[in-house]
Amino acid sequence: MVTRLVLVLGDQLTPDLSALRAADRDRDIVVMAEVRSEASYVPHHPKKIALIFAAMRHFAEELCGDGWRVAYTEYDARDNAGSIPGELLRRAEAHGATEVIATEPGEWRLIEALQDCPLDVTLLSDDRFLASREMFEGWAKGRKELRMEWFYREMRKRTGYLIKGEAPAGGKWNFDHANRKPAVRDLLRSRPMAFTPDEVTEEVLTLVERTFADNFGTLRPFTFAVTRGQARRALAHFVRHQLAEFGTYQDAMLEEEPYLNHALISAYMNIGLLSPREVCDAVQAAWEAGEVPINSAEGFIRQVIGWREFVRGVYFFEGPDYPRRNALNHQRRLPPLYWGAETRMNCLAHAVAQTRDLGYAHHIQRLMVTGNFALLAGVDPAEVHEWYLAVYWDAFEWVEAPNTVGMSQFADGGVVGSKPYVSSANYIDRMSDYCRGCAYDSRQKTGKGACPFNLLYWSFMERHRDRFEGNHRMGRIYATWDRMEPDRRQEILSQADAFLTDLSAGKPV
């Protein structure tokens, strides 16, 4: 019988992957490779690279223990071809193979690379998601707007999560009204489960230290799960100790509490160590047992079967050009403060420092601090997109691009969101303790010490008035602006322009 190659990528570390199900372990060879093209197409955070390489090596061991033949290439191997197609060609020549079975990658970039590979490559559907590409396309076609809320309700009905008969449990589809409370520091709050690196992981950490020393981000301590068993323990720990208050404080931000009640399992789902169904099953079971309130169970399940499935659907439905869209024609370069340069804005300084040290920031830090500022300042969304893709441990383009290009930067012109997610300092002050230690005053609108978010908010609104004035969700904002005295409006715009000039000149702001 002819040997076939079975490609398993670094974000496909799942035993029942469609490519593995279609293969024959008695004659086929699994190909796994740590390659330069995947590790460096953006300057990934060292923790992210270490997570993927360590998880890949552990998964390869598990496959070997389960009877598979695995051709594994480590990053510093002398004969490493440097790319996935290159490794497939090298292994094909070594084993006399011409056919490749692969589960469809999660990024257009890699799909196109495999389609151009001079081997017979069969791409199978990635059925680890609860909504197939075909299901989403059928839902999306013909709609004037693609709104997550309507997709989410459809997914609730399809999956049965938090459904009683025909109706949503608790009588509501979401409980956001109970999920926007600020938090206070609590030394007794449980932290996400941490793991001590074993010998395999330590070898990876040494490799990453040696090879990616110039990348933005701190590698150690490294405490992530790198096996399915560890990831399942992290999930169980979250459900037992943190989930109950997840909903209530999911939007809160505290300087000394980077994790609050967040699960830190998104990357484990994104690389295949956990499935979305087992995650939601665990949350549903805790709610049914009376261990967590419905606002927390619903808020978490919505993140998984709502946003996660929705943004993947949008990414593939909109096509390969989606990450490069720039509906607002923003052209400013990404400010150096995103790479750790000095800034007097405490919220940004803290969010960036946390990102550097942990490779992690939760969704509100990303959306309403780093993303909000980039949007208000008119930063090129392509640069914002590449930054998010580089610095976060859970970032893969299928999930990151719609969240950044769409939800955060409104660069898709409204595909993901009906209005831009912008705010003045008031939101950050209400949901965090960042403003308390800031050089700027969140309550001051103009003059020396005025928070830049306050100035830039109105500057953004005026700059894009033609586009947003008719948006029914933004009419009151423009009505408030128009009630201001003309001199007051001009003062705000002049000071915003001066701030942006300093920002573009690279001056500390």
Protein Blocks (a to p, Z undefined) as FASTA:
>chain_A
ZZddddddfklccfklfklmmpcfklpccdddddfklmmmpccdfklmmmmmmmmmmmmm
mmmmnopacddddfklmklgoiaklmmmmmmmmnopabdcddddfbfklmmmmmmpccdc
dddddfkbfbdfklmmmmmgopabdcfklmmmmmmmmnopaiehjacehhiabfklmmmc
ccdddfkbccdddddddfklmmmmmmmmmmmmmpgcdfbdcfbdfbfklmmmmmmmmmmm
mmmmmmmmmmgccfklmnlmanklmmmmmnopacfklmmmmmmmmmmnopacfklmmmmm
mmmmmmmmmmmmmmmmnojklmmgcfkopabdcdfklnopacfblklmmmmmmmmmnopa
cfklmmmmmmmmmmmnopafklmmmmmmmmpmkbcfklmmmmmmmmmnomnoommpmbdc
dddfklmmmmmcklmmpcbdfkbmgdehiafklmmmmmmmmmmmmmmmmpmklmmmmmmm
mmpcfklmmmmmmmmmmmmmmmmnopaZZ
